[in-house]
């Protein structure tokens, strides 16, 4: 289960990076901001999973 969640977090980060880059490339700040938000969400998910792993025996 944890590996699945880690993969989802990484996928969310990648989607955010791509969307952010596309927004900057076309000059669409709203698209870039949405990409930054998705990327941050992915980082938060990854941090949650790392914290859960730290407390596993």
C-alpha positions in Angstrom: 0.0 0.0 0.0 2.7 2.5 0.9 4.5 1.9 -2.4 1.3 2.6 -4.3 0.8 5.9 -2.3 4.5 6.9 -3.0 3.9 6.3 -6.7 0.8 8.4 -6.6 2.7 11.2 -4.9 5.5 11.1 -7.4 2.9 11.1 -10.3 1.2 14.1 -8.8 4.6 15.9 -8.6 5.3 15.2 -12.2 1.9 16.2 -13.4 2.3 19.5 -11.5 5.7 20.1 -13.0 4.5 19.5 -16.5 1.4 21.7 -16.0 3.5 24.5 -14.5 6.0 24.3 -17.4 3.2 24.4 -19.9 1.7 27.4 -18.2 5.0 29.3 -18.2 5.6 28.3 -21.9 2.3 29.8 -23.1 2.2 32.7 -20.7 -0.8 31.4 -18.8 -0.2 32.3 -15.1 -3.4 30.5 -14.0 -2.2 27.2 -15.5 1.2 27.7 -14.0 -0.3 28.3 -10.6 -2.5 25.2 -10.8 0.7 23.3 -11.7 2.5 24.6 -8.7 -0.5 23.6 -6.5 -0.5 20.1 -7.8 3.3 19.8 -7.4 3.0 21.0 -3.8 0.2 18.5 -3.2 2.5 15.7 -4.4 5.3 16.9 -2.1 2.9 16.8 0.8 1.7 13.3 0.0 5.4 12.2 -0.2 6.2 13.8 3.1 3.2 12.0 4.7 4.4 8.7 3.4 8.0 9.3 4.6 6.6 10.2 8.1 4.5 7.0 8.1 7.6 5.0 7.2 9.6 6.6 10.0 7.2 5.2 12.6 7.0 1.7 11.2 8.9 -0.9 13.2 
